[in-house]
Amino acid sequence: MVKVSHETPLCLLGDSEKFNDYDYCLPHLLDEEEGYLEYFRQAKAKGRYIIMDNSLHELGEAYNSDRLHHWINELVPNEFVVPDVWENRDSSVVNARKWSQIILPKGVTKVAVVQAQTIHEASTCYQTYKDLGYKKIAFSYGASYYNDVIPHPNKDLGKALGRLSVISALHKMKVIENNDRVHLLGCAVPQEFGWYKGFNFIESIDTSNPVMASLEGIRYSNSGLDSKPKANINDYFYMLGDQVDYELLSYNLIKFREINDL
């Protein structure tokens, strides 16, 4: 069964245990906000499953390596997304090769993110990660080349269809095998995840989409959305609980599961 996690503002972290299958940790926030750190210390103590990112999406570049090492050793997450470089296959592979040699605490699975500018680069990036020994590999949602693969007039739909097409093609070519483990990072439109039915190698996904849509006052239709909410977690991290429309949030969270048959 696919595991799902939605990043939330600080005020909703406690509630997130009720609707998240696991906790998705952004390490730069561990240094910036004591309340965030305390949540993850408690999550670890409770035995919750934790995937720690490298904060590339939020910061524009992966977080400081010394601080990544510090938090990996303190929290010992179940998975750690090794530093990658946006849309740069070669630099991402260099980082992945470096991190493949680094010994992490027992029980931490290293995850490498495919970065590319063409489907060919995506294929060679994925295969190189496997050759380096990575047991789990992720695909980001926002790569520009997805819109080259599927030149849809709606860029968000094109990105979603593009990622699906890339993953489908790599699976057809047996670059992605049935027993592989794949994580999907974010989404452009929430209904994308329902398109992966039958691809049992999809193990986990993370997206703040239903939360961000709720905070922007957007209600999911029965088919999802046609565009991505403009906000991200940085815009709403410190919002107050009384600013949240909990009815809308609950509706979107439930509808997200329904439209993706999760």
Secondary structure, DSSP 4 states (H G I P E B T S, - for coil): --EEE----GGGHHHHTTT-SSEEE-HHHHHH-HHHHHHHHHHHHHT--EEE---HHHHSSPPPHHHHHHHHHHH--SEEE----TT-HHHHHHHHHHHHTS---TTPEEEEEE--SSHHHHHHHHHHHHHTT-SEEEEES--THHHHHS--SSHHHHHHHHHHHHHHHHHHTTSS-TT--EEEE--SSGGGGGGGTT-TTEEEEE--HHHHHHHTTPPPBTTB-SS--S--HHHHTT--GGG--HHHHHHHHHHHHHHTT-
